[in-house]
Amino acid sequence: MDKNKDLLLKLIKAENEQEVENILNTDPYAKSLGWWPFNGVERNFGTINNQQTDPIAALVEKPINSIDSILIKECLLRGIDPKSEDAPKTMTEAVEKFFSIKDGDLSNIDEKKRRELSKSIRIIADGEKERPNIIIADHGEGQHPSDFKGTLLSLHEGNKDKILFVQGKYGMGGTGVIPFCGTKKYQLILSRKHPKLLKNGQKDLWGFSLIRKTPSTKLSERDRHSWFECLTDQDKEILSFKGEPLSILPDNEKMEYGCFIKLFNYDLEKASFVTTDLWRDLNRKLFAPALPILIQENRTKHFNITKGKNDTKILIGNKFRIKKDDNKFVRISFDITADLKDFGERKIEVVVFKDFDEEGKDLRKRNEWTTVGEAVFLTINGQTHFSLPRYWLEKIGLDFIKDYLFVHIDCTNVNRSVTDDIFLGSRDRVRDNTSFRAFQEALILALSSNELLQKLNEEYRERQLARIKPDKSIAKLVTKLVSNNKNLLAYFKPGQEVPLPEFGGTTEEIPEEFSGSYIPTFLKPRKKFSGPILIKEMPKNATFSVVVLETDAQNDYLTRKEDAGTLTWSSDNPRAKISNYYLYNGMLPLRISVSDPKEGEIFSFSVQLSRPRADPLKVDFQIKIVEEHEKSSSSESKPKHEGINLPELVVVRENPGENEENWQQHGWTQNDIAKVEPGRVYVNMDSADIKDYLLSHPKRLWVTAEGLYKIGIYFNAMILNSELSKIDLNEDKTPIFNAAISVVSKTLLPLYLDNKEIQALSEKES
C-alpha cells in the first residue's frame, strides 16, 4: 500500500489525540516527515487563537464552508464562472437554481429529499464518549494537493471575495476550531478535487495534512509563543496519493471526492449523543442553512443503542423547524416592520411559543429554540452572527412571555458598511458602538409597545399564576411584618390583598377568530371619525402615536412568497414618519413618530396596500400636534398601599409532592437555591444546605427548620431581586443573585436556630 495512504488511514482510525501522538512518535514513515507552519508563517498563533470563544460557534464555520464548496461545485459543473455575472447573486438564488428548492426554503421539500441532500454534508461523532472526535465530510468541489496551501491551509487569502452566493468572506478557513481540539490541537484535513473539475495537467489525487500546535520541545527560549503547523513530506509539500474512493465514512461507506476533516477530542460542553444536544445547538447557530446537514452518531457502543436507530438526524435550522416541523409548539408568529436606525427598515420575525403542552409540561424548559444565552437572533445568509440573551428581553417589560419569545432579524441585506462596523469576523460577537446601541433601543421600542405582545403577556400571566396554589401562611406573616415595619412596603406591589400582582394598562382589542381574504378587499381606519379624513391628535410630549387600520388581508399577506402585498406610505413632511407596523388578524397598527413637534402642526399621511392584479387600497389621515399632556403630581402618581400583592411561593423538590415542581422543570440540582420570576418565587426545598442541616439535627426540629428555611429564602430572594433590579448592569444578574442567595442559604438556619445568643435575645424581647 502507498505509504501516504497507509498513514492517512491510521490517522483516520485513531480514537483520540493520544493515539495520533503515538502514530507520529512510533511510525517510521511518520517520523521521517516534515512540518510546515500554517499559512507559511510561524506568526499565526494570534490569528487562529483569537477567534470564536465558543466551540459551537467555531464548529459552525465548517459546515458553512461545506455549503459554500457544494454551491461552487454545482456552479462550476454547469460551466459557470462563480465570479462572473452569469453566476447567482445570492445564496437563495443559488439553492433554487442548483437544487430546485423554491425560494431556498428547506420547509418546501419533503423528508426524503432532505435526507438525500443531507448526505452531501455530514457532521459525525466518533471516538470517546466524553471527548468525542468530530468529523465534517462534504461532497463539495474539493481541493487538489497543489492548492492546499492557498486554500485549506491559508489565512486571509480571500478566495471567495468575488463570489456573491457564498457565506465565507473573512479568509479564516474555519481555523477557529483548532483551539478546541484537545490539548494537542490535532485537526486532520483530507481532500480530493471533483474529477470533472481538475485543471489541465493536474493528476487525480487525494491530499491530506495534520495540523497541530507546535510541541514545546521544538520551542527555544527566544520563542515568545507557539504556532500551528501542518504535516508535509520532507520537501514541505502536501502528502498525496492516487484519487480513488475511500471507505472512511460510517459503516465503510465510500467517499469519492470533497473534503473530510477530523477534529480530535473536540471540546464540546455537552458530550452527549450528538443527535440531541449538538443537533439542538447547531440549529440555533445555523438558523436557516442553505442546505440540510446530516448529524450522525458513530459512538453507538458507548450509548448502548442499535445502529440505524436514532443515530442520525437531519439539521435544517430553527427557522424551518419552527415554520414546518415544530409548528405545533407555536402559539403565534407574526412580523413587525420597523425602522431599526442604521439597519434600515427590517422585518422583525416574532414567535411566541406555547407555555404548556397538552400534558401540562412547561415548554420553556425544553430549550429547543432559545436558551438563557440566545433568544434574539441576528443572521446573515442563514447563519447566526450574534444573539442577545433572555435577560436582554427583560428590557421590553413583557415578563410573562420573555421565556417563550423568539425574535429573529435577517441582516443579509443590511448595508455592508454597517455590518462591517458591527459584526466581528468570529460571527459570535459584535462591536458595542453607537450604531448597535441605537439598533437595540429601536428594537426594544418595537417589541415593548406592540399591542399583540402586551395582550399575550397578560394571557400568559393569568394562566401561569392560576396554576400556583396560594400559600395562605405567607399572606398572614407578611401582614404582621409590614405592620411592624412600613419600610417593607417598598418591596411589594400595591393591591387589594389578593395573591396576584396587579399590572396596569389596557391593550387594543385584537380579534381572536379571523380567516381573512387571500387578496384584501378593503383598508380603512378602525377608529370612527367625522369629516372627510381621520385626524389623530398627538400630544406634543408624546413619543409616538398609533393609528390602527382595519383590513381583511390574511396574516401572511406582507411576507408570503407568492401574491404578497407591500405597504408603502408618504408624508408631507420629512419630520413625520411611520416607524413600524405589523399585520395580524385584520389589524394594521401604524406607529407614527414626529421629530421636534410644535403645537398646532398638522402632518398628512397617505398609506397604500398593493394588490396583485388589482388596484392598491389607500387610506389618508392626518396627525395633529396638540398641547402637552399634564403629568400627574408625585403624590398622585404614587400608588396607595390599600393592600399589597405577593409573589407566590412555589416549592421545588427533587421528587415533588402535590402543587410542587421538580428540579427537572428548572434545570436545578441540589446546589440551586431560589429563583424569582414575575409573580413567583421558587424555593428549592431539597437543596444541599437544608438537607445537610436536617441530617445533623434531631427530627423534632425538622418542621421548624423547613418552615423557617422556606420563608427565609422566599423573603431574601424577593428583596435581593428587587435591589438588583435597581442596578443598571448590561449583563445577566443571575450569577450575582445566585451567589448572594447561596450565602443566605448556608447561614440562615445556623444563625437563627443554632445561635443561643440570638435565641436568648429574642426570648428576652418577647
C-alpha positions in Angstrom: 0.0 0.0 0.0 1.1 3.6 -0.7 2.9 4.9 2.5 0.9 8.1 2.4 -2.4 6.3 2.1 -1.4 3.9 4.9 -0.5 6.8 7.2 -3.8 8.6 6.4 -5.9 5.5 7.2 -4.1 5.1 10.6 -4.8 8.7 11.5 -8.5 8.4 10.5 -8.9 5.3 12.7 -7.3 6.9 15.7 -9.7 7.1 18.6 -8.2 10.1 20.3 -5.3 12.5 20.3 -3.1 10.2 22.2 -3.3 7.6 19.5 -2.4 10.2 17.0 0.6 11.2 19.1 1.7 7.5 19.3 1.5 7.2 15.5 3.7 10.3 15.0 6.2 9.0 17.5 6.4 5.4 16.6 5.6 5.0 12.9 8.9 5.1 11.0 7.4 6.8 8.0 5.6 9.4 10.0 8.8 10.2 11.9 10.6 10.9 8.7 8.1 13.6 7.5 8.4 17.4 7.9 6.2 20.2 9.3 5.3 23.5 7.6 3.9 26.5 9.5 0.2 27.0 8.8 -0.2 29.8 6.2 3.5 29.6 5.7 4.4 31.8 8.6 5.1 31.0 12.3 3.3 34.1 13.4 -0.1 32.5 13.0 -0.9 31.8 16.7 -2.7 35.2 17.4 -4.9 35.0 14.3 -6.0 31.4 14.9 -6.3 31.6 18.6 -8.2 34.8 18.7 -11.5 33.8 17.0 -14.6 32.3 18.5 -14.9 31.9 22.2 -17.5 29.1 22.0 -16.8 25.7 20.5 -20.2 25.5 18.8 -19.8 28.9 17.1 -16.3 27.8 15.9 -17.6 24.4 14.7 -20.4 26.0 12.6 -17.8 27.5 10.3 -17.0 24.1 9.0 -20.5 23.2 7.6 -20.8 26.8 6.3 -17.6 26.2 4.3 -19.1 22.9 3.1 -22.2 24.6 1.9 -20.1 27.2 0.0 -18.0 24.4 -1.5 -21.1 22.5 -2.8 -22.6 25.6 -4.3 -19.3 26.5 -6.0 -19.1 22.9 -7.3 -22.6 23.0 -8.8 -21.8 26.3 -10.4 -18.6 25.0 -12.0 -20.1 21.7 -13.2 -22.6 23.8 -15.2 -19.8 25.7 -16.8 -20.4 28.9 -15.0 -17.6 31.0 -13.5 -18.7 31.6 -9.9 -17.3 35.2 -10.1 -19.0 36.1 -13.3 -22.2 38.0 -14.0 -23.9 34.7 -15.0 -23.4 33.2 -11.5 -26.2 33.5 -8.9 -26.3 36.8 -7.0 -27.5 35.4 -3.7 -27.3 32.1 -1.8 -31.1 31.7 -2.0 -30.9 32.1 -5.8 -28.1 29.5 -6.0 -30.0 26.9 -4.0 -33.1 27.4 -6.1 -31.1 27.2 -9.3 -28.9 24.3 -8.5 -31.3 22.2 -6.3 -34.8 23.3 -7.4 -35.7 24.3 -3.8 -38.3 27.0 -4.1 -37.1 30.3 -2.5 -34.2 28.3 -0.9 -36.7 27.3 1.8 -36.0 23.9 3.2 -39.5 23.6 4.6 -40.7 23.4 1.0 -39.1 19.9 0.5 -40.1 16.6 2.0 -38.2 14.4 4.4 -37.0 12.1 1.6 -35.3 14.9 -0.4 -33.9 16.4 2.8 -32.2 13.2 3.7 -30.9 12.7 0.2 -29.4 16.2 0.2 -28.1 15.9 3.7 -25.7 13.1 2.8 -23.6 15.7 1.0 -22.7 17.4 4.3 -22.2 15.3 7.4 -21.2 16.0 11.0 -20.1 12.8 12.6 -19.1 12.0 16.1 -16.7 9.1 16.8 -14.1 8.1 19.4 -14.5 8.5 23.1 -17.8 9.1 25.0 -16.7 12.1 27.0 -14.3 13.7 24.5 -15.6 12.8 21.0 -13.9 13.4 17.7 -16.0 15.5 15.3 -15.8 14.7 11.6 -17.1 17.1 8.9 -17.4 15.4 5.5 -18.8 17.0 2.3 -19.2 16.3 -1.4 -18.1 19.8 -2.4 -15.7 20.8 -5.1 -12.7 19.6 -3.1 -9.1 20.8 -3.4 -6.1 19.5 -5.2 -3.0 18.9 -3.1 -1.2 21.6 -5.1 -3.9 24.1 -4.0 -3.9 23.2 -0.2 -1.5 26.0 0.8 -3.6 28.6 -0.8 -7.0 27.3 0.4 -7.4 24.8 3.2 -4.1 25.8 5.0 -4.2 29.5 4.4 -5.4 32.7 6.1 -6.6 36.0 4.6 -6.4 34.7 1.0 -9.9 36.0 0.0 -10.6 33.1 -2.3 -14.4 33.8 -2.1 -14.3 37.6 -2.2 -15.9 38.0 -5.6 -18.4 35.1 -5.3 -21.8 36.6 -4.3 -23.7 33.4 -3.4 -21.4 32.1 -0.6 -21.0 33.0 3.0 -17.3 32.8 3.6 -15.6 36.2 3.4 -13.1 36.6 6.2 -10.5 34.1 4.8 -10.0 32.3 8.1 -10.5 28.8 6.6 -12.6 27.7 9.6 -9.5 27.7 11.8 -11.5 28.8 14.8 -12.0 25.1 15.7 -8.3 24.4 16.2 -8.0 25.8 19.8 -10.9 23.5 20.8 -9.2 20.3 19.5 -8.0 18.6 22.7 -4.6 19.5 24.2 -2.5 18.8 21.2 -4.8 20.7 18.7 -4.9 17.9 16.1 -7.0 18.5 13.1 -6.8 16.1 10.1 -7.7 17.5 6.7 -8.2 15.3 3.6 -9.5 16.4 0.2 -9.9 15.3 -3.4 -10.9 17.7 -6.2 -14.0 16.6 -8.1 -12.6 14.7 -11.1 -14.5 16.8 -13.6 -13.1 20.0 -12.1 -9.4 19.2 -12.4 -7.3 21.7 -14.2 -5.3 20.8 -17.2 -2.2 18.8 -16.2 -3.5 18.1 -12.7 -3.3 14.5 -11.6 -6.3 13.0 -9.8 -5.0 12.8 -6.2 -6.1 12.9 -2.6 -4.2 15.3 -0.5 -4.0 15.4 3.3 -2.3 17.1 6.2 -2.4 17.0 10.0 -2.5 20.3 11.9 -1.1 20.6 15.4 0.1 23.1 17.9 3.9 23.2 17.9 5.3 20.8 20.6 7.1 22.6 23.5 10.2 20.5 22.6 10.5 22.5 19.4 10.4 25.9 21.1 13.5 27.8 22.0 13.9 30.3 24.8 13.5 33.1 22.2 10.1 31.9 21.0 7.5 34.0 22.8 4.6 31.7 21.9 3.8 28.6 20.0 2.4 28.4 16.4 0.4 26.0 14.4 2.0 23.7 11.8 1.0 21.2 9.2 2.4 17.7 8.4 4.1 17.6 5.0 6.7 15.5 3.2 10.4 16.2 3.6 10.2 18.8 0.9 7.4 20.7 2.7 4.9 19.5 0.0 1.4 18.2 0.7 1.1 14.5 1.2 -0.9 12.8 -1.6 -1.8 9.5 -3.2 -4.0 8.2 -6.0 -7.5 9.5 -6.3 -10.0 6.7 -5.7 -13.0 6.1 -3.4 -12.1 5.6 0.2 -14.2 3.6 2.7 -13.8 6.1 5.5 -17.4 7.1 6.4 -19.5 5.2 9.0 -20.4 1.6 8.0 -17.5 1.6 5.5 -19.4 3.9 3.2 -17.2 5.2 0.4 -16.2 8.9 0.0 -15.3 9.7 -3.6 -14.3 13.4 -3.5 -14.8 16.5 -1.5 -13.4 17.3 2.0 -13.0 15.2 5.1 -12.0 17.0 8.3 -11.5 15.3 11.7 -11.2 17.3 14.9 -9.7 15.2 17.6 -11.1 15.3 21.2 -13.2 18.3 20.3 -14.1 20.3 23.4 -17.9 20.2 23.4 -19.5 21.4 26.6 -22.1 18.7 26.3 -20.5 15.5 25.0 -23.8 13.6 24.9 -25.5 11.9 21.9 -24.9 14.4 19.1 -28.3 13.9 17.6 -29.8 15.6 20.6 -27.7 18.4 22.3 -25.3 19.2 19.4 -28.1 19.0 16.9 -30.1 21.4 19.0 -27.2 23.8 19.4 -26.3 23.8 15.7 -29.9 24.5 14.8 -29.6 27.8 16.7 -26.3 28.8 15.1 -27.3 27.5 11.6 -30.6 29.3 11.8 -31.5 28.8 8.2 -28.8 26.8 6.4 -28.9 26.8 2.6 -28.7 23.0 2.5 -29.7 20.3 5.0 -26.9 18.6 7.1 -26.8 15.1 8.4 -25.8 14.7 12.1 -24.5 11.2 12.7 -23.6 9.5 15.9 -20.9 6.8 15.4 -20.2 6.1 19.1 -23.2 3.8 19.5 -21.3 1.3 21.6 -20.8 4.0 24.3 -24.6 4.8 24.3 -25.9 1.3 24.2 -28.1 1.8 21.1 -28.5 -0.1 17.9 -27.1 1.2 14.6 -29.6 2.7 12.4 -31.9 3.7 15.2 -31.7 7.3 16.4 -28.1 7.6 15.3 -28.8 10.1 12.5 -30.8 13.3 12.4 -31.2 16.0 9.8 -30.4 19.6 10.6 -32.4 22.2 8.7 -32.1 25.2 11.2 -34.6 26.6 13.6 -36.3 28.9 11.1 -37.5 25.9 9.0 -38.1 23.8 12.1 -40.5 26.4 13.6 -42.1 27.0 10.2 -43.0 23.4 9.5 -41.7 20.6 11.7 -42.4 22.2 15.1 -45.3 24.4 14.3 -47.4 22.6 16.8 -45.5 24.3 19.6 -46.1 27.8 18.3 -48.8 29.9 19.9 -48.4 32.7 17.4 -46.0 34.1 14.9 -46.0 37.4 13.1 -43.7 40.1 11.7 -43.2 43.7 12.8 -41.8 46.0 10.2 -39.8 48.7 11.9 -37.1 51.3 11.4 -34.1 49.9 13.1 -31.9 53.0 12.6 -28.7 52.2 10.7 -30.0 48.7 10.0 -32.8 50.3 8.0 -36.4 49.1 7.7 -36.3 45.5 8.8 -38.8 42.7 9.4 -38.7 41.6 13.0 -39.8 38.0 13.0 -41.6 37.2 16.3 -42.6 33.8 17.5 -44.3 33.2 20.9 -44.2 29.5 21.9 -46.9 27.8 23.9 -46.2 27.8 27.6 -47.7 24.4 28.3 -48.2 21.3 26.1 -51.2 19.0 26.1 -49.8 17.1 29.1 -49.3 20.3 31.1 -45.5 20.3 30.7 -43.8 23.7 30.8 -42.3 24.0 27.3 -39.9 26.8 28.3 -37.7 24.2 29.9 -37.0 22.3 26.7 -34.6 24.9 25.4 -35.4 23.7 21.9 -35.3 27.0 20.2 -33.9 29.5 22.6 -31.7 29.3 25.7 -30.7 31.6 28.6 -27.9 33.0 26.4 -29.7 33.0 23.0 -33.2 34.4 22.4 -32.8 37.2 19.8 -31.0 36.1 16.7 -29.3 38.3 14.1 -28.4 36.4 10.9 -26.7 36.8 7.6 -27.4 34.2 4.9 -29.0 32.0 7.5 -26.0 31.9 9.9 -26.4 33.4 13.3 -23.8 36.3 13.6 -24.9 37.4 17.1 -27.6 36.6 19.6 -29.0 38.5 22.5 -29.8 36.6 25.8 -33.1 36.2 27.5 -32.1 38.7 30.2 -32.0 41.3 27.4 -35.7 40.7 26.8 -36.3 41.9 30.4 -35.9 45.4 28.8 -39.2 45.1 26.9 -41.1 44.6 30.1 -43.2 41.6 29.0 -42.1 39.4 31.9 -44.5 36.5 31.4 -43.7 35.8 27.8 -40.0 36.5 27.6 -39.0 32.9 28.3 -41.3 31.8 25.4 -40.3 34.6 23.0 -38.2 34.0 19.9 -37.0 37.0 17.8 -35.2 36.9 14.5 -33.9 39.7 12.3 -32.4 38.9 8.9 -29.4 41.2 8.3 -28.4 39.8 5.0 -29.3 43.0 3.1 -28.2 45.5 5.7 -25.7 48.0 4.2 -22.3 46.3 4.1 -20.6 49.3 5.9 -23.0 48.9 8.8 -22.4 45.1 9.2 -18.7 45.6 8.8 -18.7 48.1 11.7 -20.8 45.9 14.0 -20.3 42.2 13.3 -16.9 40.8 14.1 -15.2 38.1 12.0 -15.8 35.5 14.7 -19.5 35.7 14.0 -20.3 35.4 17.7 -19.6 38.9 18.9 -20.5 42.5 18.0 -18.8 45.8 18.4 -20.8 47.7 21.0 -20.8 51.1 19.2 -23.3 53.9 18.9 -24.9 52.3 15.8 -25.6 49.0 17.6 -26.9 50.7 20.8 -29.3 52.7 18.7 -30.4 49.5 16.9 -31.1 47.9 20.3 -33.2 50.9 21.5 -35.3 50.8 18.4 -35.8 47.1 18.7 -36.8 47.4 22.4 -39.4 50.1 21.4 -40.8 48.0 18.6 -41.3 44.9 20.9 -42.3 46.6 24.2 -45.0 48.8 22.6 -46.5 46.0 20.5 -50.2 45.6 21.4 -50.3 42.0 20.4 -47.3 41.1 22.6 -48.9 43.0 25.5 -52.1 41.1 25.2 -50.2 37.7 25.1 -48.2 38.7 28.1 -51.5 39.3 30.1 -52.8 35.9 28.8 -49.7 34.1 29.9 -49.7 35.9 33.3 -53.2 34.8 34.1 -52.6 31.2 33.1 -49.2 30.8 34.8 -50.3 32.3 38.1 -53.6 30.3 38.1 -51.5 27.1 38.3 -50.0 28.0 41.6 -51.8 27.2 44.8 -51.5 30.2 47.1 -49.7 29.7 50.4 -52.0 31.5 52.9 -49.5 31.4 55.6 -47.3 33.8 53.6 -50.0 36.5 53.5 -50.6 36.2 57.2 -46.9 36.6 58.0 -46.4 39.5 55.7 -49.3 41.4 57.2 -47.7 41.1 60.6 -44.2 42.1 59.2 -45.5 45.1 57.3 -47.5 46.3 60.3 -44.3 46.4 62.3 -42.1 47.8 59.6 -43.6 50.1 56.9 -40.3 50.3 55.0 -41.0 46.7 53.8 -43.8 48.2 51.6 -41.2 49.2 49.1 -40.7 45.5 48.2 -44.3 44.7 47.4 -46.7 45.8 44.7 -49.7 47.7 45.7 -53.0 45.9 45.5 -56.1 44.7 47.4 -54.6 41.9 49.4 -55.0 39.3 46.7 -52.4 36.7 45.8 -51.8 38.1 42.3 -49.8 41.2 41.3 -51.6 44.0 39.5 -50.5 45.1 36.1 -52.0 48.3 34.8 -52.8 49.4 31.3 -55.0 48.2 28.5 -54.3 47.0 25.0 -56.1 47.3 21.7 -58.7 44.5 21.5 -57.5 42.0 18.9 -60.0 39.6 17.3 -59.3 36.0 18.3 -61.1 34.4 15.3 -60.0 35.6 11.9 -59.8 33.9 8.5 -59.2 36.9 6.1 -59.1 37.1 2.4 -56.2 35.9 0.2 -56.3 39.2 -1.7 -57.6 42.0 0.6 -60.7 43.9 -0.4 -60.6 46.9 2.0 -58.4 49.1 4.1 -59.8 51.7 6.4 -59.2 53.4 9.8 -60.5 51.4 12.7 -61.5 54.5 14.6 -64.7 56.2 13.6 -64.3 59.8 12.6 -66.4 62.7 11.3 -65.4 64.8 8.3 -63.6 63.8 5.1 -60.5 62.5 6.8 -59.3 61.0 10.1 -57.4 63.4 12.2 -55.5 61.8 15.1 -54.4 64.1 17.9 -50.9 63.6 19.2 -49.7 65.4 22.4 -46.6 67.4 21.8 -44.7 65.5 24.6 -45.7 62.0 23.3 -43.0 59.7 22.0 -45.3 58.3 19.3 -48.9 57.9 18.3 -50.7 54.9 16.8 -53.2 54.8 14.0 -54.9 51.5 13.6 -56.1 50.4 10.2 -58.5 47.6 9.5 -58.3 45.2 6.6 -59.3 41.7 5.6 -55.8 40.8 4.5 -54.5 37.4 5.8 -51.7 37.5 8.3 -49.0 36.4 5.9 -50.1 38.9 3.2 -47.0 41.1 3.6 -44.5 38.3 4.0 -45.5 35.3 1.8 -43.6 34.5 -1.3 -46.4 34.5 -3.9 -49.1 37.2 -4.3 -47.6 39.2 -1.5 -48.6 42.8 -1.0 -46.4 45.7 0.1 -47.2 48.6 2.4 -45.9 52.0 1.2 -46.5 55.4 2.8 -45.7 59.0 2.3 -46.0 62.1 4.4 -45.9 65.8 3.5 -43.1 66.5 6.0 -39.8 64.5 6.4 -40.1 65.0 10.2 -43.1 62.8 10.4 -42.8 59.1 9.6 -44.3 55.6 10.2 -41.6 54.0 12.3 -43.1 50.5 12.5 -46.1 48.4 11.7 -47.4 44.8 11.7 -50.4 42.9 10.3 -52.3 40.5 12.5 -56.0 39.3 12.4 -57.3 42.2 10.4 -55.4 44.9 12.4 -52.6 47.0 10.9 -51.3 49.3 13.7 -49.1 52.1 12.3 -46.7 53.7 14.8 -46.2 57.4 14.0 -43.3 59.4 15.2 -42.6 63.1 14.7 -39.3 64.8 15.4 -39.4 68.2 17.1 -43.2 68.6 17.0 -44.8 72.0 17.5 -48.3 72.6 18.8 -50.8 73.2 16.0 -48.8 71.4 13.3 -50.7 69.0 11.1 -48.9 66.2 9.2 -50.7 64.4 6.3 -50.0 60.8 5.6 -51.0 58.6 2.7 -50.8 54.8 3.0 -51.2 52.3 0.2 -51.5 48.5 0.4 -50.7 47.0 -3.0 -52.6 44.1 -4.5 -51.6 41.7 -7.3 -53.8 42.1 -10.4 -55.8 44.8 -8.7 -55.6 48.5 -7.8 -54.0 49.3 -4.4 -56.0 50.1 -1.3 -55.5 53.6 0.0 -56.0 55.4 3.3 -55.3 59.1 4.0 -55.1 60.5 7.5 -53.6 63.4 9.5 -51.7 63.8 12.7 -52.4 67.0 14.6 -50.0 68.1 17.3 -51.8 69.3 20.4 -50.8 70.6 23.8 -48.7 68.5 26.2 -50.5 66.1 28.5 -50.1 67.2 32.0 -48.2 64.7 34.2 -49.6 63.7 37.5 -48.0 65.2 40.6 -45.7 62.9 42.5 -48.2 62.5 45.3 -50.9 61.5 42.8 -48.7 59.1 40.8 -47.5 57.2 43.8 -49.6 54.0 44.3 -51.6 53.9 47.5 -51.0 50.8 49.6 -54.6 49.9 50.4 -53.3 46.4 50.2 -50.3 44.5 48.9 -49.9 41.8 46.4 -47.4 39.0 47.0 -45.4 36.9 44.6 -46.5 33.3 45.0 -44.1 30.9 46.8 -43.5 27.8 44.7 -41.8 24.8 46.4 -39.4 22.9 44.2 -38.1 19.4 45.1 -36.2 16.6 43.5 -39.3 14.4 43.9 -42.2 16.8 44.3 -45.4 16.4 46.1 -48.8 17.9 45.1 -48.7 21.5 44.0 -44.9 21.4 43.9 -42.5 21.4 41.0 -39.5 19.3 40.3 -35.8 20.0 39.7 -36.0 19.0 36.0 -38.5 21.7 35.2 -35.9 24.3 36.2 -32.7 22.6 35.3 -31.8 22.5 39.0 -29.6 20.4 41.2 -29.0 20.3 45.0 -26.8 23.4 44.5 -29.5 25.7 43.3 -31.4 27.7 46.0 -34.1 30.0 44.5 -35.3 31.9 41.5 -37.6 34.9 41.2 -39.9 35.3 38.3 -42.8 37.8 37.8 -45.4 36.9 40.4 -43.4 33.8 41.7 -40.6 32.9 43.9 -39.3 29.4 43.5 -37.5 27.8 46.6 -35.5 24.6 46.4 -36.5 22.6 49.5 -34.1 19.8 48.6 -31.0 22.0 48.4 -27.9 20.6 49.9 -27.9 23.3 52.6 -31.4 22.3 54.0 -30.7 18.6 53.6 -27.3 18.8 55.4 -28.9 20.8 58.2 -31.7 18.4 58.8 -29.4 15.4 58.8 -27.3 16.9 61.5 -30.2 17.9 63.8 -32.9 15.9 65.7 -36.1 15.2 63.9 -38.1 17.2 66.3 -36.6 20.4 64.8 -37.2 19.4 61.2 -40.7 21.0 60.7 -39.5 24.3 62.3 -36.3 24.3 60.3 -38.1 23.6 57.0 -40.6 26.3 57.7 -38.0 28.9 58.6 -35.9 28.0 55.6 -38.8 28.2 53.1 -40.0 31.6 54.4 -36.4 33.0 54.9 -35.3 32.1 51.4 -38.6 33.4 49.9 -38.2 36.9 51.5 -34.5 37.2 51.0 -34.8 36.2 47.3 -37.6 38.6 46.7 -35.7 41.5 48.4 -32.4 40.7 46.7 -34.1 40.5 43.3 -35.7 43.9 44.0 -32.4 45.5 44.9 -30.6 44.0 41.9 -33.3 45.4 39.6 -32.3 48.9 40.6 -28.7 48.4 39.4 -28.1 49.2 35.8 -25.9 46.4 34.5 -25.7 45.5 30.9 -25.2 41.8 31.8 -27.1 38.9 33.3 -27.6 39.5 37.0 -28.3 35.8 37.7 -24.8 34.9 38.8 -24.8 37.8 41.3 -28.2 36.7 42.6 -27.2 33.0 42.9 -24.0 33.8 44.8 -25.8 36.1 47.3 -28.8 33.8 47.9 -26.3 30.9 48.4 -24.7 32.8 51.3 -28.1 33.3 52.8 -29.0 29.6 52.4 -25.8 28.5 54.2 -26.2 30.9 57.1 -30.0 31.2 57.6 -30.7 28.1 59.8 -27.4 28.1 61.8 -27.9 31.8 62.6 -31.5 31.7 63.8 -31.8 28.1 65.2 -28.4 27.3 66.5 -27.2 30.7 67.8 -28.0 30.6 71.5 -27.2 34.3 72.0 -29.8 35.3 69.3 -32.4 32.9 70.8 -31.8 34.4 74.3 -32.2 37.9 73.0 -35.4 37.0 71.2 -36.9 35.4 74.3 -35.9 38.4 76.4 -37.5 40.9 74.0 -40.7 38.8 73.7 
